[in-house]
Amino acid sequence: MTLRVTQGMMQAQLLRNITNNVRRMDFNQNQLSTGKKINKPSDDPVGITYALRYRSAISVNEQYQRNIDAAKSSVDHVDTVLGNLTDVVQRVNELTNQGVTGTNPQSALDAISSELSQLGDETISIGNDQLNGRYTFNGQLTDVKPYTTGMESTDTENINYQLGAGVVIPVNTTGNDVFGTSTDTDNLLSVIRGIQSAFTSGNPTAARNLMPQLSTRLDKILQARSEIGARSNRVDLMDNRLKDLNLNLNDLSGKTEDADMAEVITKLKMDENVYQASLSTGAKIIQPSLMDYMK
């Protein structure tokens, strides 16, 4: 049995074809305007799964990057402050060496004592150093001023930053490690004050007896600075690794989600040509009217 093709069937098929052409044009125009080949899950169900994984990983790495930037700022600041403290202690050592020679008149010892007093005050000032309103050397009690006399003990807890999966690095050093505890015989302020007092009273021998403690404290300060330098180097390494990982993740995300603009433009142009052709063909198909059949 032969199926009779009516004018209505031809027109319905024409409309379906035109609608499909318009739908393809809309799809490509959407990709062209967004720059993405996946604009909704149905565009690529498998691809959207990978895209979401890449987005999640990139988001996590962005937080790690913020942590690295903060950690780098902290360790670099601590290193700078420890450098300032090292200069102070080295100056104390120079003055002590000058004062214990036994050839200085009391006026010279008084001058040395006066400068040592200033250096002691500077040591306390360094001990109370702040970064962004947070005390540097009081462990996790960053809102509490650690030193008044300079001979107190400080909080001993570290401030840790997570710089990667399973990678945690402390970014501070405690005042106890740098200046000594209140019971340490080489407590920095105690030693400086002792040397100052010895010169004030004209007793270079007492000052000489404190020089070993000054030397051991300087060694501990240099050790703390060395540890901070090692942490700074590790932070830099983590920073480089994270940046490389971000580049790789963004590249993979782009390959999964980003549209090939040249390909999309080509397809869109082809779809436009097909659409125009379908309109032209349709105009000829629906051109006959009832009057044409009555002739």
Kinemage of the C-alpha trace (Angstrom):
@kinemage 1
@onewidth
@group {chain A} dominant
@subgroup {mainchain}
@vectorlist {calphas} color= white
{ca met a 1} P 0.000 0.000 0.000
{ca thr a 2} L 1.442 3.295 -1.082
{ca leu a 3} L 1.527 5.998 1.576
{ca arg a 4} L 0.109 9.239 0.312
{ca val a 5} L 2.275 12.222 1.249
{ca thr a 6} L 0.088 15.187 1.910
{ca gln a 7} L 0.923 18.857 1.934
{ca gly a 8} L 0.431 18.928 5.699
{ca met a 9} L 2.944 16.132 6.209
{ca met a 10} L 5.492 17.954 4.088
{ca gln a 11} L 4.987 21.138 6.042
{ca ala a 12} L 5.267 19.320 9.392
{ca gln a 13} L 8.504 17.636 8.311
{ca leu a 14} L 9.827 20.970 7.119
{ca leu a 15} L 9.093 22.567 10.477
{ca arg a 16} L 10.830 19.736 12.328
{ca asn a 17} L 13.914 20.101 10.169
{ca ile a 18} L 13.988 23.864 10.594
{ca thr a 19} L 13.570 23.447 14.369
{ca asn a 20} L 16.475 20.993 14.481
{ca asn a 21} L 18.620 23.410 12.480
{ca val a 22} L 17.758 26.248 14.847
{ca arg a 23} L 18.530 24.011 17.853
{ca arg a 24} L 21.987 23.196 16.481
{ca met a 25} L 22.615 26.885 15.797
{ca asp a 26} L 21.557 27.753 19.347
{ca phe a 27} L 23.868 25.056 20.765
{ca asn a 28} L 26.881 26.371 18.870
{ca gln a 29} L 26.013 30.001 19.552
{ca asn a 30} L 25.835 29.170 23.252
{ca gln a 31} L 29.299 27.596 23.116
{ca leu a 32} L 30.591 30.593 21.202
{ca ser a 33} L 29.212 33.091 23.713
{ca thr a 34} L 30.344 31.182 26.854
{ca gly a 35} L 33.573 29.747 25.495
{ca lys a 36} L 32.589 26.429 27.078
{ca lys a 37} L 31.616 23.204 25.388
{ca ile a 38} L 29.979 21.954 28.594
{ca asn a 39} L 27.295 24.367 29.726
{ca lys a 40} L 24.989 21.824 31.345
{ca pro a 41} L 25.496 18.207 32.460
{ca ser a 42} L 23.617 16.791 29.498
{ca asp a 43} L 26.163 18.311 27.101
{ca asp a 44} L 28.749 15.750 28.249
{ca pro a 45} L 27.820 13.579 31.279
{ca val a 46} L 31.280 11.991 31.469
{ca gly a 47} L 33.139 15.229 30.861
{ca ile a 48} L 31.210 17.111 33.555
{ca thr a 49} L 32.363 14.528 36.105
{ca tyr a 50} L 36.021 15.215 35.310
{ca ala a 51} L 35.369 18.954 35.114
{ca leu a 52} L 33.914 18.991 38.635
{ca arg a 53} L 36.915 17.058 39.945
{ca tyr a 54} L 39.310 19.536 38.368
{ca arg a 55} L 37.336 22.493 39.736
{ca ser a 56} L 37.407 20.994 43.240
{ca ala a 57} L 41.153 20.370 43.070
{ca ile a 58} L 41.792 23.901 41.781
{ca ser a 59} L 39.671 25.358 44.601
{ca val a 60} L 41.621 23.397 47.223
{ca asn a 61} L 44.917 24.490 45.697
{ca glu a 62} L 43.811 28.110 45.768
{ca gln a 63} L 43.379 27.806 49.534
{ca tyr a 64} L 46.803 26.176 49.812
{ca gln a 65} L 48.217 29.063 47.773
{ca arg a 66} L 46.724 31.566 50.212
{ca asn a 67} L 48.264 29.590 53.080
{ca ile a 68} L 51.632 29.581 51.335
{ca asp a 69} L 51.504 33.343 50.797
{ca ala a 70} L 50.687 33.885 54.487
{ca ala a 71} L 53.351 31.405 55.589
{ca lys a 72} L 55.967 33.041 53.397
{ca ser a 73} L 55.137 36.444 54.859
{ca ser a 74} L 55.409 35.085 58.410
{ca val a 75} L 58.687 33.193 58.057
{ca asp a 76} L 60.328 36.032 56.144
{ca his a 77} L 59.277 38.458 58.869
{ca val a 78} L 60.599 36.198 61.636
{ca asp a 79} L 63.884 35.858 59.759
{ca thr a 80} L 64.182 39.642 59.490
{ca val a 81} L 63.464 40.139 63.201
{ca leu a 82} L 65.965 37.439 64.186
{ca gly a 83} L 68.513 39.190 61.980
{ca asn a 84} L 67.899 42.410 63.932
{ca leu a 85} L 68.250 40.535 67.221
{ca thr a 86} L 71.498 38.945 66.038
{ca asp a 87} L 72.905 42.408 65.357
{ca val a 88} L 71.947 43.507 68.879
{ca val a 89} L 73.576 40.491 70.553
{ca gln a 90} L 76.715 40.857 68.463
{ca arg a 91} L 76.934 44.497 69.548
{ca val a 92} L 76.513 43.418 73.188
{ca asn a 93} L 79.360 40.958 72.674
{ca glu a 94} L 81.578 43.688 71.182
{ca leu a 95} L 80.926 46.041 74.098
{ca thr a 96} L 81.535 43.275 76.612
{ca asn a 97} L 84.873 42.446 75.014
{ca gln a 98} L 85.817 46.107 75.192
{ca gly a 99} L 84.814 46.365 78.842
{ca val a 100} L 86.570 43.282 80.215
{ca thr a 101} L 90.071 44.234 79.086
{ca gly a 102} L 90.806 45.750 82.500
{ca thr a 103} L 92.238 48.909 80.977
{ca asn a 104} L 89.068 51.010 80.925
{ca pro a 105} L 88.443 53.809 83.418
{ca gln a 106} L 85.106 53.835 85.166
{ca ser a 107} L 83.842 56.563 82.843
{ca ala a 108} L 84.375 54.244 79.885
{ca leu a 109} L 82.631 51.395 81.725
{ca asp a 110} L 79.719 53.738 82.481
{ca ala a 111} L 79.443 54.591 78.775
{ca ile a 112} L 79.414 50.878 77.903
{ca ser a 113} L 76.802 50.282 80.608
{ca ser a 114} L 74.625 53.064 79.198
{ca glu a 115} L 74.685 51.562 75.697
{ca leu a 116} L 74.000 48.096 77.110
{ca ser a 117} L 70.912 49.539 78.805
{ca gln a 118} L 69.663 50.781 75.454
{ca leu a 119} L 70.428 47.418 73.864
{ca gly a 120} L 68.469 45.697 76.625
{ca asp a 121} L 65.461 47.908 75.917
{ca glu a 122} L 65.819 47.162 72.204
{ca thr a 123} L 65.862 43.439 72.981
{ca ile a 124} L 62.545 43.749 74.826
{ca ser a 125} L 61.168 45.754 71.908
{ca ile a 126} L 62.187 42.991 69.502
{ca gly a 127} L 60.653 40.392 71.820
{ca asn a 128} L 57.357 42.282 71.605
{ca asp a 129} L 57.505 42.522 67.813
{ca gln a 130} L 54.160 42.373 65.998
{ca leu a 131} L 53.050 41.501 62.477
{ca asn a 132} L 49.544 42.622 61.525
{ca gly a 133} L 48.749 43.244 65.181
{ca arg a 134} L 49.848 39.755 66.303
{ca tyr a 135} L 52.813 39.192 68.597
{ca thr a 136} L 55.561 37.253 66.856
{ca phe a 137} L 57.208 35.381 69.738
{ca asn a 138} L 54.334 34.334 72.022
{ca gly a 139} L 53.395 31.056 70.332
{ca gln a 140} L 49.660 30.780 69.724
{ca leu a 141} L 48.870 33.540 72.236
{ca thr a 142} L 49.385 36.149 69.569
{ca asp a 143} L 47.092 38.651 71.284
{ca val a 144} L 49.112 38.667 74.532
{ca lys a 145} L 52.199 40.836 74.953
{ca pro a 146} L 54.995 38.383 75.841
{ca tyr a 147} L 57.608 40.598 77.499
{ca thr a 148} L 57.666 43.322 80.099
{ca thr a 149} L 61.004 42.738 81.773
{ca gly a 150} L 62.289 40.519 78.996
{ca met a 151} L 62.862 37.585 81.340
{ca glu a 152} L 59.401 35.961 81.149
{ca ser a 153} L 58.584 32.590 79.613
{ca thr a 154} L 56.315 32.525 76.564
{ca asp a 155} L 53.728 30.196 75.092
{ca thr a 156} L 55.452 27.210 73.496
{ca glu a 157} L 52.852 26.196 70.877
{ca asn a 158} L 53.600 26.485 67.170
{ca ile a 159} L 51.448 28.228 64.578
{ca asn a 160} L 51.030 25.660 61.807
{ca tyr a 161} L 49.989 26.214 58.210
{ca gln a 162} L 48.799 23.446 55.915
{ca leu a 163} L 50.533 23.935 52.581
{ca gly a 164} L 49.408 20.747 50.881
{ca ala a 165} L 47.787 17.394 51.471
{ca gly a 166} L 49.482 16.128 54.642
{ca val a 167} L 52.050 18.955 54.601
{ca val a 168} L 51.999 21.117 57.755
{ca ile a 169} L 54.772 23.622 58.508
{ca pro a 170} L 55.203 25.819 61.620
{ca val a 171} L 55.775 29.443 60.665
{ca asn a 172} L 56.804 30.856 64.042
{ca thr a 173} L 59.513 30.406 66.624
{ca thr a 174} L 58.779 30.885 70.298
{ca gly a 175} L 60.339 33.442 72.598
{ca asn a 176} L 61.632 30.636 74.815
{ca asp a 177} L 63.711 29.284 71.930
{ca val a 178} L 65.100 32.705 71.051
{ca phe a 179} L 65.407 34.683 74.288
{ca gly a 180} L 65.403 31.813 76.800
{ca thr a 181} L 62.974 30.931 79.561
{ca ser a 182} L 62.755 32.694 82.913
{ca thr a 183} L 64.836 29.888 84.487
{ca asp a 184} L 67.556 29.620 81.827
{ca thr a 185} L 70.988 30.748 82.943
{ca asp a 186} L 71.548 32.172 79.468
{ca asn a 187} L 68.280 34.127 79.345
{ca leu a 188} L 69.225 36.961 77.021
{ca leu a 189} L 67.869 39.867 79.029
{ca ser a 190} L 69.222 38.418 82.269
{ca val a 191} L 72.687 38.144 80.755
{ca ile a 192} L 72.606 41.658 79.263
{ca arg a 193} L 71.385 43.166 82.530
{ca gly a 194} L 74.029 41.231 84.467
{ca ile a 195} L 76.830 42.475 82.220
{ca gln a 196} L 75.485 46.019 82.414
{ca ser a 197} L 75.317 45.858 86.220
{ca ala a 198} L 78.859 44.500 86.406
{ca phe a 199} L 80.233 47.431 84.410
{ca thr a 200} L 78.187 49.932 86.395
{ca ser a 201} L 79.708 48.610 89.613
{ca gly a 202} L 83.201 48.541 88.104
{ca asn a 203} L 83.477 44.744 88.138
{ca pro a 204} L 84.736 43.579 84.700
{ca thr a 205} L 85.427 40.118 86.110
{ca ala a 206} L 81.720 39.536 86.751
{ca ala a 207} L 80.997 40.659 83.215
{ca arg a 208} L 83.646 38.245 81.880
{ca asn a 209} L 82.000 35.369 83.749
{ca leu a 210} L 78.758 36.014 81.838
{ca met a 211} L 80.355 35.880 78.396
{ca pro a 212} L 79.931 32.072 77.974
{ca gln a 213} L 76.178 32.443 78.578
{ca leu a 214} L 76.048 35.271 76.037
{ca ser a 215} L 77.858 33.042 73.543
{ca thr a 216} L 75.520 30.073 74.039
{ca arg a 217} L 72.466 32.335 73.669
{ca leu a 218} L 73.843 33.781 70.429
{ca asp a 219} L 74.353 30.223 69.134
{ca lys a 220} L 70.710 29.421 69.953
{ca ile a 221} L 69.511 32.548 68.148
{ca leu a 222} L 71.557 31.610 65.087
{ca gln a 223} L 70.153 28.068 65.255
{ca ala a 224} L 66.594 29.430 65.398
{ca arg a 225} L 67.333 31.637 62.418
{ca ser a 226} L 68.771 28.667 60.534
{ca glu a 227} L 65.588 26.672 61.170
{ca ile a 228} L 63.452 29.564 59.969
{ca gly a 229} L 65.590 29.799 56.835
{ca ala a 230} L 65.077 26.086 56.166
{ca arg a 231} L 61.314 26.510 56.547
{ca ser a 232} L 61.393 29.467 54.173
{ca asn a 233} L 63.164 27.329 51.578
{ca arg a 234} L 60.571 24.579 51.972
{ca val a 235} L 57.728 27.077 51.602
{ca asp a 236} L 59.324 28.274 48.352
{ca leu a 237} L 59.560 24.685 47.109
{ca met a 238} L 55.908 24.058 47.972
{ca asp a 239} L 54.981 27.303 46.228
{ca asn a 240} L 56.712 26.196 43.016
{ca arg a 241} L 55.132 22.734 43.168
{ca leu a 242} L 51.681 24.164 43.740
{ca lys a 243} L 51.997 26.601 40.860
{ca asp a 244} L 53.063 23.776 38.534
{ca leu a 245} L 50.140 21.652 39.734
{ca asn a 246} L 47.713 24.519 39.175
{ca leu a 247} L 48.985 24.945 35.626
{ca asn a 248} L 48.422 21.240 34.948
{ca leu a 249} L 44.952 21.239 36.501
{ca asn a 250} L 43.893 24.353 34.599
{ca asp a 251} L 45.198 22.809 31.388
{ca leu a 252} L 43.232 19.607 31.989
{ca ser a 253} L 40.140 21.609 32.958
{ca gly a 254} L 40.454 23.684 29.805
{ca lys a 255} L 40.737 20.619 27.593
{ca thr a 256} L 37.636 19.169 29.255
{ca glu a 257} L 35.429 22.264 29.368
{ca asp a 258} L 36.700 24.887 26.935
{ca ala a 259} L 35.292 24.993 23.447
{ca asp a 260} L 37.472 24.909 20.340
{ca met a 261} L 36.466 28.323 19.056
{ca ala a 262} L 37.635 27.731 15.480
{ca glu a 263} L 35.670 24.494 15.315
{ca val a 264} L 32.580 26.075 16.874
{ca ile a 265} L 32.643 29.020 14.447
{ca thr a 266} L 32.990 26.627 11.513
{ca lys a 267} L 30.074 24.490 12.703
{ca leu a 268} L 27.957 27.572 13.351
{ca lys a 269} L 28.605 28.865 9.853
{ca met a 270} L 27.648 25.491 8.375
{ca asp a 271} L 24.489 25.423 10.485
{ca glu a 272} L 23.578 28.905 9.289
{ca asn a 273} L 24.014 27.810 5.679
{ca val a 274} L 21.858 24.732 6.263
{ca tyr a 275} L 19.249 26.872 7.999
{ca gln a 276} L 19.116 29.336 5.124
{ca ala a 277} L 18.857 26.440 2.667
{ca ser a 278} L 16.011 24.871 4.634
{ca leu a 279} L 14.139 28.180 4.661
{ca ser a 280} L 14.639 28.546 0.923
{ca thr a 281} L 13.449 24.993 0.277
{ca gly a 282} L 10.514 25.447 2.609
{ca ala a 283} L 9.416 28.560 0.803
{ca lys a 284} L 9.097 26.543 -2.372
{ca ile a 285} L 7.280 23.660 -0.687
{ca ile a 286} L 4.611 25.778 0.972
{ca gln a 287} L 4.296 28.168 -1.946
{ca pro a 288} L 1.221 26.409 -3.541
{ca ser a 289} L -2.047 27.690 -2.153
{ca leu a 290} L -5.697 26.607 -2.430
{ca met a 291} L -6.115 28.815 -5.468
{ca asp a 292} L -3.315 26.891 -7.197
{ca tyr a 293} L -5.260 23.637 -6.801
{ca met a 294} L -8.473 25.231 -8.092
{ca lys a 295} L -6.896 26.214 -11.392
